Amino acid sequence: MATGNRYAVLKRLGSGGMAQVYLAKHAVLALADTLLAFLGQAPGADLRSARSSRPSGLPLS
């Protein structure tokens, strides 16, 4: 799965009552990030980057 040109989804981390959570890699910066796919939206709706307690991303080796 791809999210436009910025992120490539690597794997699904889990899901809950409101969203599914995915691990993704930023295409240019090669940083790991979490993306949320909110349930109840129209098919094809964009995934949104989740805010977390870490600074800006984790480098992928």
N, C-alpha and C positions, 0 to 999 in steps of 0.2 A: 504494500500500500504506500502511496506517496501523497504528500500534502502540498500540492502545488510544486514549487521549485525549491522551497527552503528546507524541508525536512523529509527524511526517509524513515519510515516506521520500521523498527527492528523487531519488536515483539510486543505482544499484549501482556501487560503486567497484572491486570485484574479488572474487576468491574464491581459496581455497586448499584444502588437504587437509582442514581441520577446520571451516571457516566461510566464509560469504559476508559481505562488508563493504559497508555502505550509508552514504551521506551522508544525514543526517536533520536536520530542523529542529524544535526544541522549540516546541510550540504556544503557550505563554504567554510564554516568555522570548525567543523568536525568535533562539535561538543555534544554530549549527551543531554537530553532534556526529556521531560515528561509532557505528554500531550493528553488532553481530555477530549473524548468524543461524547458530548452530552446526549443522553437518550431522549427520544421524543422529537428530535429535529428531523427535518426533511432529509431523505437520502442524499448523500453528496455534500452535506453541510461540512464546512471546514472544521478541522481539529484545532483546538485552542491550546496554547502553551500554558501550563500550570505554573503558578508562582509557588516557590518553595523556600525553605530556609537557607539553601546554599546560595553562594554569590551569583554566578551567572551561567554556570554549566560545568560539566565535568569533562576533561579531555578524554577522548577515546584513544586507546593505544593500539 
